[in-house]
Amino acid sequence: MANIIKQPCDEGVMRSAPCTTPCSRNVGRWVLAATILGSSIAMIDGTVVNVALPVLQSQLNATTTDVQWIVESYALFLAALILVGGSLGDRFGRRLIFACGIALFALASIWCGLSPNVNQLIIARAVQGIGGALLVPGSLAIISASFNEAQRGQAIGTWSGFTAITSALGPVLGGWLVENISWRWIFFLNVPLAGIVLAILFWRVPESRNEDSARLDWWGAALATLGLGVIVYGLIESSHLGLFHPLVLSCLVVGVLILSAFIFVEANSRTPMMPLSLFKSRTFSGANLLTLLLYSALGGVFYFVPFNLIQVQGYSATAAGAVFLPFIIIMFFLSRWSGGLVNRYGAKLPLTIGPVIAALGFALFAIPGINSNYWTTFFPAILVLGLGMAISVAPLTTTVMGAVKQRQAGIASGINNAVARTAGLLAIAVFNIFVFNSFNRSLNQRMTALGISPEVQKLLDNQRVKLAGAEIPAGVSAEITTKLKDAIAWAFVDSFRLVMFIAVGLASASAIVALLMIRKNREPR
């Protein structure tokens, strides 16, 4: 559920850009309708797919690696190309690129819904990610270009409110579709929404572009995508090959070399998509390091929670989708209040306290065992985590924008947004290494303690790659089946708890980064 909240600096991107085509009040309403629906398509898809993963694993006979790629293929292209998507809109027309993103996303959604196997679904999700990279920055840029400073605050508030509602309803609706109709409809649902957005765009929304936009950094985009892709591939494959397998090590080394080449290109390019000069600011560097750590914890945890809820706790897909409603409600109602904390106390204090509270929330997620009561286990964890993130997100946006010169605020916000998405991308791959190893170690110990024969244990070997979704081999007695189900469930709980403790460490580290690197007041511009 990496998209269960808006990424940091979404509002920063909108506030920092100039208004190029101010709208009348009537046209402004259509602009908001198109951008809200467009943003909602991407947000709903991100949250809904996570809820559907346990069902996809079962119905497509997918391994844990396959399920990871369903999420990671989308996240990879979205994270690596989102800055390019914004530049394309500035150069060729924001409405045109936004429309291209919507259309590509819709076509890829049809492909996802019709996919006969997991491999086609993974490829279709990658195409969705490319569409998302055009769509997401396009919606923010159109709002920026359409409203002047006097109107922009209200427009952003309207956009934030409605996208929060769709973020809340998306998992519940998706869970209901998965449970009562088919997982395929979570993708088909995007098609009529995309049609409405395209109709509004070409009927009511004016075109806008930046005539002085810089040349596109295609080399930077290609190297970032390839480098991240190779590293993620190596990390995911390490789950079953082992971290020191030659293929895994080769991927990690090659990926690092490609990303090093990306840094070299950005340092020597006249129009880099990620200007390295911004990182000379200690506060900007600290804010992005904090983002990387905190959103790694958040992305990794939200990926595994639906598996715990559905495969271990026995929740329906609809109930699992509704579990995070308190988180979204807290984020929505406290976001304005937390933004005011910077004016009262500076950025350092909320960016230190917020991650500490979030770390406590992650720790509370480690409490539930099997068949745990929601109100005494997951609910308190979600409340505390929501409070911690609410305190952190708005001050983080303010800090990023305040750390650079006014004319650089847009690209700075975009970079921070991309860092948050990259954090989730890498976290899922890294966390799964720990989950897989912990699960297998715990399962072996529990089966030995229960007296499960080596022959039966060997029959289960092919199912280990499905973690909590492992199926009991045919021909095993009812008594042994019950013992194996308990052993599998508890082995997953053990690995889930390890993930929570890693998240605690990451969130705590982000608080330390804030304490050491974030200035109390804004840096001079």
C-alpha positions, 0 to 999 in steps of 0.5 A: 500500500505504498500509495495509501498516502500522497507522496511527500512534496505533491503539494510542493510541486504545485505551489512552486510552479508558475501559473501560465494559463489562469482559468476562469472559475468555471474552467477551474472546476473542470481542471480540478475534476480532471486532475482529481479523477486522474490522480485517483486512478493512479492512487486507487490502483496502487492501494487496490493491487496490494489488497489483491496480492494474496488472491493473485498469488492463489489464483495465478499460482504465483510465487513470492517472487512473481507477486513482488514483480507485480508491484515492483514492475509498476513502481520501477518505471514510475519512480525512474521516469516521474521526473521525465514525465514532468519535463515532457509536459513542460516541453510538449504540453501538460494537457497532451502528456497528461492525456497520453498518460491516462490513455496508456494507463487505461490500455495497460489496465485492460491488458492487466485485466485480460492477462492469462498468467502472471508473466503477462500481468507483470509486463502490463504493470510495467506499462502501467508504470510508464503511464503513471510517470506521465500521469502523476506529474501531469495532474500536479502541473496542470493545477499549477499552470491553471491557478494563480497564487490567490486561487492555488491554495483553495485548489490544492485543498480541494485536490487534497481532500478528494484524493484523500477520499479516493485513497480511503475508498479505493482499498475497500472497493477493490477488496469488495471487487476481489472478494465478490466479482474478480480481481480482474475488475480492479483493473477494468475499473480504470477504463471508464474513469480514464474515458471521463478524464479524457473527455473533460481534458479535451472539452474543457481544460486549456493546454499549457506549456513552458516555452523555455523548458530545457532539453530532456535528459534521456540519458539520465532517465535511461540509466536511472531506470536500468540501474534501479531495474538491475539492482531490484532484479538481483535483490528479488532473485536473491530470495531463492538463489541466495545473496552470494549467488553469482547472478545476484552479485553480478546484478548488484555490481552492474546496477551500482556501476550503472547508477554511478554512470547516472551520477556522472551524467547528471554532474556533467549535463547542462540540463540534468533531471536531477541537479546534483548542486541541490545536494550541496544544501545540508538540509536538502540532503538530510530531508531526502535521506530522511525520506529514503529511510522513513518511506522505505519502512512505510513501503515495506510494511504496507506491502506485507500487512495485507498478506498477514491480514488475509492469509494469517488472520483470516480477514476477507479482502474487503475487511483488509482494505478497510483496515487502513481507513483510520490511517488515512483519516488521521493523515487527512485531518491532521495535515494542515495542523502539522503544516503549522508546526513548522511556523511555530517550532521550525522543521527539526522538531516535528521531523524528529518527533514524527518518525519516532512516533512512527517507529512506535507504530511499527513496533506495535505491528509486531504484537499480533500473533494468529487470529488476533483481535483487530481493535487491540492489535492492528488498530492501535498500531495504525493510529500511532503510525498515522499520527507519526506520519501526519506529523512528518509529511507536511513539515517534510514538504516545507523543508524541501522547498525551503532548502533551495532557491525559489526558482529550484523549488519545483525540481527539488519537490519532484526529486523528493517525490521520486526519492519516496517512490524509489524508497518503496521500490527498494524496500520491498525487494530488500525486506523480502530477503529477510522475510524469506530467510526468516520464514524458512528458518522458523518453519524448519524449527517449528516442524522439527519441534512438532515432530513432522517427518523429514519425508513430509517436510520435503513434500512442502519444499516446493511451497515455501516460495509462497510463504503464508500462502503455502499449500499443504501437500496432498495425502497428508493426514488431517492431524499433520495438516493442522500442525503444518498450517499452524507452523506456516502461519507462525513462521510468517508471523515471525518473519513479519515481526522481523520486518516490523523491527527493521522498520523501527530501525529505519524510522528511528534512523530517519529521526536521527538524520533530522536531528543532525542534518535539518536546520531549525529554520529555513536556509537563506535563498 
